[in-house]
Amino acid sequence: MDYGRRNTKKYSFKCPHLKELRKLSSFVLDPLDFKQRHGKLLYILSADVVEGLLSECGNLLGIPVSSKVPFSGLEEILISHLIAEALHLKKSEIEAHWVKKGGLFGLTSESLIKEAIAFAQADSVDAFEAVSVMFIYGVALFPNIDGLVDVNAIRIFIIGNPVPTLLGDMYLSLHLRNSKGGGTTVCCVPLLYKWFISHLP
């Protein structure tokens, strides 16, 4: 026997196109009668797994799923005055700490920490919260490059609809690690942990 070898199985799920079946279900005249004769088949057709998971992720974070358009990566290039306005900083302060690292532009974690501390000491609550939340987006929700809150995390912060992107980020990261057979999963690990724990008995 070879005890050093692991036998890991790969799973995939087929997602059928239910659009036409859903149209047909609208022709059922008496759904209760249909349910008694055939069970909860209509219920299965109406279940949309992604929507349920989206709202569940939103509930875990305490952030409702917004009707705003989520981050797509096709947004306009951020201009420093927009970032400065969102963070209650001067445009020159943004430009001074705007760096390129790992092929992406962003703000250094060190500069955001300094600004947050300065705002906290000055009792500037709105500014402190804006900088702190931006830092959380870049480090915890959308981690990418150590020491940098990258431009994508900043865009998601400014858009204000992180939940769909968080879910997509988790799916993509898990899929890539599974398809490559290992490596580092880069996503919001605390959210993934909370989601797993919430489904344990």
N, C-alpha and C positions, 0 to 999 in steps of 0.2 A: 504494500500500500504506500501511496505517496501522500504523506500528511502535509507537505509544504505547498501543495497546489490547491488553489481555490477554484471552485466551480461556481462562477457567477452567471446568472441568467439575465438576458437582456429582454426587456418588455417594451412593446409598443402598443399603441391604441389606435384603432381605426375610428375616425370621426366621420360618420355617415352624414350626407347632406339631407337634412330633414325638411327642407323648405316645401317640397311638394306634398310630403305627408302631412305637414302642418296645415296646408291649404285644404287637404281632404278632410282633416279632422273638423274643420269649421262647418262642414255639411252635416255633422251628427246633430240630429234634432233633439234628442234627449240624452245628454251626457250621463245622467244618473243611471238610466236604464242601460246604457252602453257599459258603464262601470260595473254594474251587477252581472252582466253577461260575460264581460271580457277582462275584468280587472282594471287596473290603473294604467292601461296602455296610453290613454290620452295624456295622462299626467307626465309620462316619460317623454312624450313628444314635446311637451311645453317646457321641459327642464332645459335650461341653458347653463351648462357647467361653468363657463367663463364668467357669466354675470354673478352667479352665486359666489364664486371664489373672489371676484372683485370686491363685492360688498363685504365678504368675510375679512379680506385683507384690510379694507377700510375700517371695519369695526375693530380689528386688532390694534390698529394705529390710532383710532379715534378720529380719523379723517374721513369725512364722507366722500364717496365717489362723485366727482363734480361733473357737470354737463359741459364743462369747458373742454376744448379739444386737447387731448393729451399730447405729450412730447412725441415728435416723430423724427427729429434729427434734421428736418428740412426747414427749420425756422430760420429767420433772418440772422445774420451775424450780429452778435451782441455788441452794442456800442457802450463804451465806458460810462457815459452819463446815465444810461438806463440802470446799470448795475449800481452806480453811485446813488441814484435816487432810491432804489430798492433797499439799499443798506444804510441810508442816511449818512453817506460819506461824501467827500469831495471827489470830483472826477480825477484830480491829480493824485489822490491817494490810491485810487483803483489802478491808474496807469503805472504808478510806482511799484506796485506789487503784482502786476500782471506778468506772468512768466510762462515759458514753454517748457514742459517737462514730459518725457515719454511720448512726444509727438502731439500733445494736447496743451492748449492754453488754459490758464486758470489763475486763481488767487492762492497764494501760499497759506497753508494752515497757520503758520506762525503769525502772519499779519492779521488774520481773522481773530486769532486768540487775543492778540494785543488790543485790537479794536474793541472786542467784546468786553475785555477787562476795563478799558478806558471808559466805555459807555456805562458799565455797571457802577464804577466809582463816581461817575458824574450823575448818577440817578436818571439816566436817559433810558427809560424802560423800553420804549418802542424801538430805538436804535439797537439796544442790547439784544432784544428778542430777534430782530431781523438778522443781525450778524450771527447770533447763536444758532438760529434755525438754518441759515445758509450753511453753517459749519456742519450741522447734523446731517443735512442733505448730502454734503460732499464726503463725509467720513463714514457715517453709519448707513444711510439709506442707499446711496449710490457710490460705494467705495470703488476706486479705480487705481489712482496713483498715490502712493504714500506721500504725505506732505503737501498735497495739492487738492483744492476743491476745483475740479475741472469744469470747463465751459458747459458741458452737458448738464451737470448737477445744478449749475447756476441757472441755465435755461429752464430746467424743470421747476426750480424754486420760483422763478419769476412767473411762469405759467400758472403755478398754483394747483396743479392736478397730478400729484405724484403716484396715486394708487395704480392706475393702469400700467404705468412704466415700471413700477416696482414688481408687479406680477410678471410682466414680460421679461424683465431682467432676471428674475428667479428662474422662470422657465428656460430661458436661453442658456443661462449659466449651468443649470443642471443638465440640460441636453448636451451642451458641449463637453462637459466632463464625462458624461456617460458615453458619448460617441468616441471620445479620445481614450477612454479607459483609465482615466485618473487625472490628477492635477488639482490645482486650486480652484475651488468654486468661488467666484467673485460676485456676490450679491448681498442683499441685506440679510445677513445671517441671523440677527436677533429676531427679525420678522419670521423667517423660516422656522426658527426654533419655537417661537410662540405658536405658530400655526400647527407644527407637529404636536406640541404639548397639548394644545386645545382638543386634539383628536384622540388622545390617549385616555383610557378608562381611569 
